[in-house]
C-alpha cells in the first residue's frame, strides 16, 4: 500500500515495474509520467516512475466500520501472487485517467478491460464488463465519436 502525497488516500495496489500490452488501439501517441501509448497499439504503464503507479483495483469500493466493501478483485494468481483482475483493472484505470489526452473512447477502454479479464481466465469477466459498460459514465464525461 502507498499513501498519496497530494491527498489523504491510501491506494490498494502499487505497481512498481513498467508493464506493456499489445492492443488493437492503433494510431494514438501519448506519453506522461505514468503512461505511454504508441501508434502500434502498445500501451505501457510506467510503474518504475517515482513510487509506482497506484490505484484501487476494481471499483466501486468504500469503507464502512473499518471494513472495505465493494467489488472483489478476485483470487490470487499463483504465478504472479496478484489478484486475477489486477492487470485488467490497472490498464483500465490508467486509460480512464488519461482519456482526454489520449483521445480514446469509453468503448475502446472497456473492450480492452474485457479482453484482459478473458485473457486472465476470469470466469466473471462478463459481469465486470457489464458493470463498467453500464456504470462507466459515473467516472466522467466522454467525447462521443
C-alpha angles and dihedrals in degrees: 000000000000133000121229113238092207097055140010097269135125115205122217096220134033118186113200102181132073106253125187136192132185113235139176090246101110135176099032122118121188139143133186135154090280108026140044122189118187129199091243090064098261113142120192127190104209099218093159089072115105112317092342138268110302130198140147102247120233114004150265105046129155138174120244124175090341093309125111109228129184142063113008118231092215136238123328115263112232096222097049103024086224130115115273092246094047100106095035092053093043095055092041093052095047091049091050088048093055099029096125095046094049094042090226124156126237089238092057092047094048092045090054089050090053093048092050092049090050091046088055089052092240105170093205094055091119093055094047091045090050090051094053090043093050100039105026090104088075090070094062146292120305127203113248113235 
